[in-house]
Amino acid sequence: MKMFKQLSLILAFIAFSMPAISQAAEHTVNAEARVFNADIIYIELGDTVKWNNMTSHNAVSYVAPEGSKGFGEHGALPGGSFSTTPDKEGIYGYACEPHVGFGMVGVIVVGNVTQEMKDATKKKAMETLQGPFKRIIGKINKIEVK
């Protein structure tokens, strides 16, 4: 019985001394006429982003951290809503392909992004993006680094 009590105290101490396990959050982006609202969001790794009103829109990543799987399906409209959980820290730049010409682009910032990461992402975007998809660079420029 004494051993059980000691084990209980040890487990209680471990449970209280561990950092609180935070629950993943869901962030919402609304697809409006020709814009994403919000067009820049800041999330933590493990959080989910959900786009609403996607009947005539899509959200396809064109910029993603090295090794990331990205999100969205080129040319496909997902219907009412669409969700993704980014798999790496960093910057994800995305576009609504049917409305990119109107500037319907957005950025997801996952985790703690440094100025160096922002600069490297911008450089990569400038080298790889074509035509109206370069509008993602404007959103990258507006990212606030902490």
CORFEN-V655060 format. One record per pair of residues at least 24 apart in sequence whose ideal C-beta (glycine too) atoms are under 6 Angstrom apart, sorted by the first residue. I is the first residue (numbers start at 1). J is the second residue. Records with the same first field share a line. If there is no record, write none. Layout:
# CORFEN-V655060
I=J / J
This chain:
# CORFEN-V655060
26=50
31=57
34=99 / 102 / 104
35=104
36=106
39=106
40=107 / 139
41=108
42=109
43=110
45=89 / 110 / 111
48=83 / 85
49=84 / 108
50=81 / 83
51=82
52=81
54=78 / 81 / 82
57=96
58=96 / 97
59=94
60=94 / 97
61=92 / 94
62=93 / 95 / 133
63=93 / 125 / 136
64=92
65=90
86=110
91=121
93=136
95=133
100=132
101=132
103=135
105=135 / 136 / 139
107=139
109=143
115=145
118=143 / 145
